[in-house]
Amino acid sequence: MIDPHLINPSSTDTALIVVDVQNDFCPAGALAVANGDRVVAPINALSSLFSNIILTQDWHPAEHVSFADNQPGKSPFETITLSYGSQTLRQTLWPVHCVQGSHGAEFHADLDRSRAQLVVRKGFRSQIDSYSAFYENDQSTATGLHGYLKDRGISKLVLTGLATDFCVAWSALDAARLGLDATVVLSACAAIDLEGSFQAQLKAMQQAGVRVVDAL
């Protein structure tokens, strides 16, 4: 049961964020998350309760820097160093996925999108990766979501989707950093868990003040 003292889904200041529930992150996809499609039913159930619903969508050009195929001699899940302005960051290399206009980039067919009010496309800049719904991985190039939320008076977020330890976690951490109230619902998420990334990100979210719950 949802605790009304924490989250009122019908409130105008609260939104459900559905992160990257796309074919390439589901079984048989190019970067499939184990049991990724199991998040669809709980997300649809939550969606029926919320007044404000926002979707995010990975939307990469074919030449994206994060694709292992675009880095000679590299394989998926290896890492390289990339420079983002004054920052130098380690970049995980991924299989080609969620290419703009492809079937893999489409939302899962069973995901209820009928009441979504906004789709935030991210990762469309070829030279920078993007996990968070708020910022590219340089932590400064904004997607525009924060401004949208401010304009609509939305300050409480419930985050769901794929993958728990990457795009969901980065979005939740940025939400907390921006002063928003963030809750991650684990039963409506699924993780990649790359070299312990799931536990590491759970700890990071909890330390940042993100509320992590099994279900609402």
C-alpha positions as CSV (number, residue, x, y, z in Angstrom):
1,M,0.0,0.0,0.0
2,I,1.1,3.5,-0.8
3,D,1.8,5.6,2.4
4,P,-0.2,8.8,1.7
5,H,2.1,10.7,4.0
6,L,5.0,10.0,1.6
7,I,3.4,9.7,-1.8
8,N,0.1,10.8,-3.1
9,P,0.0,9.6,-6.8
10,S,-2.9,11.8,-7.7
11,S,-1.2,15.0,-6.4
12,T,-0.1,17.6,-8.9
13,D,3.3,17.8,-7.3
14,T,4.1,14.1,-7.9
15,A,5.2,12.2,-11.0
16,L,5.9,8.7,-12.1
17,I,9.1,8.4,-14.1
18,V,9.3,5.4,-16.3
19,V,12.9,4.8,-17.4
20,D,13.9,3.2,-20.7
21,V,11.4,0.3,-21.0
22,Q,12.5,-0.4,-24.5
23,N,12.8,-3.5,-26.7
24,D,16.6,-3.6,-26.6
25,F,16.6,-3.7,-22.8
26,C,14.0,-6.6,-22.7
27,P,14.5,-10.3,-23.4
28,A,15.9,-10.9,-27.0
29,G,17.0,-7.3,-27.1
30,A,20.6,-6.1,-28.0
31,L,21.3,-5.2,-24.4
32,A,18.8,-7.3,-22.6
33,V,18.3,-6.9,-18.8
34,A,17.5,-10.3,-17.2
35,N,13.7,-10.4,-16.9
36,G,13.5,-6.9,-18.1
37,D,10.0,-7.3,-19.4
38,R,8.7,-8.2,-15.9
39,V,8.7,-4.6,-15.0
40,V,5.9,-3.8,-17.5
41,A,2.9,-5.1,-15.5
42,P,3.9,-3.3,-12.2
43,I,4.6,-0.1,-14.1
44,N,1.2,-0.3,-15.8
45,A,-0.4,-0.8,-12.4
46,L,1.3,2.2,-11.0
47,S,0.6,4.3,-14.1
48,S,-3.1,3.9,-13.5
49,L,-2.7,5.7,-10.1
50,F,-0.6,8.7,-11.1
51,S,-1.8,12.0,-12.6
52,N,1.7,12.9,-14.0
53,I,3.6,10.3,-16.0
54,I,7.0,10.9,-17.8
55,L,8.8,8.4,-20.0
56,T,12.5,8.4,-20.9
57,Q,13.9,6.8,-24.0
58,D,17.5,6.0,-25.0
59,W,17.9,7.4,-28.5
60,H,21.3,6.8,-29.9
61,P,22.8,7.6,-33.3
62,A,24.5,4.6,-34.9
63,E,27.9,6.2,-34.5
64,H,27.5,6.7,-30.7
65,V,30.8,6.7,-28.8
66,S,29.5,4.2,-26.2
67,F,29.1,1.4,-28.7
68,A,31.9,-1.1,-28.7
69,D,31.6,-1.6,-32.4
70,N,32.7,2.1,-32.8
71,Q,35.9,1.6,-30.7
72,P,38.5,-0.4,-32.7
73,G,39.7,-3.5,-30.9
74,K,37.2,-3.2,-28.1
75,S,34.4,-5.6,-27.0
76,P,31.1,-4.9,-25.1
77,F,31.5,-4.3,-21.4
78,E,35.1,-3.2,-21.7
79,T,35.9,0.3,-20.5
80,I,37.7,3.3,-22.0
81,T,38.5,6.8,-20.8
82,L,36.6,9.7,-22.3
83,S,37.1,13.4,-21.8
84,Y,34.0,15.5,-21.2
85,G,35.3,19.0,-21.0
86,S,37.4,19.3,-17.9
87,Q,36.3,15.8,-16.7
88,T,37.8,12.5,-17.5
89,L,35.5,9.6,-17.0
90,R,35.5,5.8,-17.4
91,Q,33.0,4.7,-20.1
92,T,31.5,1.3,-20.2
93,L,31.2,0.1,-23.8
94,W,27.9,-1.4,-24.8
95,P,26.5,-3.5,-27.6
96,V,24.8,-1.4,-30.3
97,H,21.4,-0.6,-28.8
98,C,18.4,1.8,-29.0
99,V,19.5,3.2,-32.3
100,Q,17.2,6.1,-33.4
101,G,14.2,4.8,-35.3
102,S,15.0,1.1,-34.8
103,H,12.7,-1.5,-33.4
104,G,15.1,-1.9,-30.5
105,A,14.6,1.8,-29.5
106,E,10.8,1.4,-29.4
107,F,9.0,1.1,-26.1
108,H,7.9,-2.4,-25.1
109,A,4.6,-3.1,-26.9
110,D,2.8,-3.9,-23.6
111,L,3.9,-0.7,-21.8
112,D,0.8,1.5,-21.3
113,R,1.9,4.9,-22.7
114,S,-1.6,6.3,-23.2
115,R,-1.5,8.8,-20.3
116,A,2.2,9.8,-20.5
117,Q,2.6,13.6,-20.8
118,L,6.3,13.8,-21.8
119,V,8.9,11.6,-23.4
120,V,12.5,12.6,-22.6
121,R,14.9,11.3,-25.3
122,K,18.5,11.0,-24.1
123,G,21.8,9.8,-25.5
124,F,21.2,11.4,-28.9
125,R,24.6,13.3,-28.9
126,S,27.1,11.0,-30.5
127,Q,30.1,11.9,-28.4
128,I,28.6,11.6,-24.9
129,D,26.7,8.9,-23.1
130,S,23.6,9.6,-21.1
131,Y,22.2,7.5,-18.3
132,S,20.3,10.0,-16.2
133,A,16.9,11.5,-17.2
134,F,18.3,14.9,-16.1
135,Y,21.8,15.2,-17.4
136,E,24.2,13.6,-19.9
137,N,27.1,11.8,-18.3
138,D,29.2,15.0,-18.1
139,Q,26.7,16.0,-15.3
140,S,26.3,19.4,-16.9
141,T,24.4,19.0,-20.3
142,A,20.8,19.1,-19.3
143,T,18.0,17.1,-20.9
144,G,15.4,19.8,-19.9
145,L,13.5,17.6,-17.5
146,H,14.4,19.6,-14.4
147,G,13.0,22.8,-16.0
148,Y,9.9,21.0,-17.0
149,L,9.3,19.7,-13.5
150,K,9.9,23.2,-12.0
151,D,7.5,24.8,-14.4
152,R,4.8,22.3,-13.5
153,G,5.4,22.4,-9.7
154,I,6.5,18.7,-9.5
155,S,8.9,18.0,-6.7
156,K,8.2,14.3,-5.8
157,L,9.3,11.5,-8.2
158,V,8.6,7.8,-8.2
159,L,11.1,6.1,-10.4
160,T,10.7,2.7,-12.2
161,G,12.2,1.0,-15.2
162,L,15.5,-0.2,-16.7
163,A,18.1,-0.7,-15.5
164,T,18.0,-0.2,-11.7
165,D,21.8,0.2,-11.4
166,F,22.3,2.4,-14.4
167,C,19.7,4.8,-15.8
168,V,17.2,4.5,-12.9
169,A,19.9,5.0,-10.3
170,W,21.6,7.9,-12.1
171,S,18.2,9.6,-12.5
172,A,17.4,9.1,-8.9
173,L,20.8,10.4,-7.7
174,D,20.4,13.5,-9.9
175,A,16.9,14.0,-8.6
176,A,18.3,14.0,-5.0
177,R,21.1,16.3,-6.0
178,L,18.6,18.7,-7.4
179,G,16.6,18.7,-4.1
180,L,13.7,16.6,-5.4
181,D,12.0,13.9,-3.3
182,A,12.9,10.6,-5.0
183,T,11.6,7.1,-4.5
184,V,12.8,4.0,-6.4
185,V,10.4,1.1,-6.6
186,L,12.5,-2.1,-6.9
187,S,9.6,-4.4,-7.9
188,A,9.1,-2.1,-11.0
189,C,12.8,-2.2,-11.9
190,A,15.3,-4.7,-13.1
191,A,19.1,-4.5,-12.9
192,I,22.1,-5.4,-15.1
193,D,24.4,-5.9,-12.1
194,L,27.7,-5.5,-13.9
195,E,30.5,-6.3,-11.5
196,G,28.5,-5.6,-8.4
197,S,26.9,-2.4,-9.7
198,F,23.5,-3.2,-8.2
199,Q,24.6,-3.2,-4.6
200,A,26.9,-0.3,-5.2
201,Q,24.1,1.8,-6.6
202,L,21.6,0.8,-3.9
203,K,24.1,2.0,-1.3
204,A,24.8,5.2,-3.3
205,M,21.1,6.0,-3.6
206,Q,20.4,5.4,0.1
207,Q,23.3,7.5,1.1
208,A,22.0,10.3,-1.1
209,G,18.6,10.3,0.5
210,V,16.8,8.4,-2.2
211,R,13.9,6.3,-0.7
212,V,14.3,2.7,-2.0
213,V,11.3,0.5,-1.5
214,D,10.3,-3.0,-2.7
215,A,6.8,-1.9,-3.7
216,L,4.3,0.9,-3.1
